[in-house]
């Protein structure tokens, strides 16, 4: 029997406009800004030590799901979030190309 991998600790700080995820003592983050009812995803960063585990995808998905619940449109301004939305057409209805 193999042990399950540790569950990442995902956190949203709405005042700081930040999603973060802690894993193995490292913290990844997604930063966004709000402009006229739109969530602009400005940055997604994952330390190399925990890269390659789908953490950036987890952060972007959490942000997009939050935007959907809030009724916000989304501007995927960082390259990773833009690529994620292209690979996941279920979020296409949220995208607003205007920044």
N, C-alpha and C positions, 0 to 999 in steps of 0.2 A: 504494500500500500504506500502511495506517495503522498507527501504532505501538500496541501493546497498552498498556492502562492499567497503571500500576504495581501490582504485587501487594502487598496489605497484609501487614504483618508482625504476625501474630496470635501472642500469647503468653499462656500460663496460668501464674500464680504461685499454686500451691496453698497455700503458707504464708500468703500475704496474702489468699487467697480472692478472686482478681481475674483477670479476663481483660482483656487490653488489645490494642489494635491501633494501629499507627503508620502514618500515611499522610501524605505531603506535609509532613512536619515537625510534624504534630499527632498527639495521642494521644487515642483514645476508650477508654472503660472500661466494664466490667460488674463490679459488686461483689456478692458473695453471702456468706451466712453459712450455717453448718451447724448444724442443730438436730435432734437425735434422728434422724439418718440422712436428713434432708431438706435439700435445697439451697433456701435462701430467696434468690431474686434480689431484692436490695434496691435496686439502682440501675443504670441504663444511661445513659451520657452520651457524647454525640458533639459535639465543637466545631463551631460553625456553619460554619467554613471548610471542613470536609470532610463536612458534612451532605448528605443527599439522595442518597447513593451506596449505600445498603443496608448501611452499616457496623453500625448497631445490630442489624440482622437477623443479620449474620454473627456478632456477639458472642453473641447469645441462642442461636442455633443451636449454636455451639460449647459453650456452657454446658449446654444440654439434652442434647447428644450425650455430653458428659462425665458428666452425671448418670446417663444411661442405662447407660453402661459401668460406673459405680460401683454401680449397683443402688439409687440414691437416688430418692426421690420429690421433686417440685419444687413450691415455692410461688412463683408469679410475683407477688411483692409490688409491683414497680414497674409502672406503667401500660403501658410499652412491652412488657415481657415478657408481661404478661397479654394484650395485644392480639395479640402474635405467636402465642401458644399458641392463641388463638381462630381465627386465620387458618390455622393449620397443625395440623389434627386428628391428624396422625401422632404428635404429642406428647401427646395428651390422656390417654393411659394413665399418664403420669408425674405428672400434676397432683394435688396434695394441697391443697385449699383452706384447710386449717388453717395458721395462721402460728404 
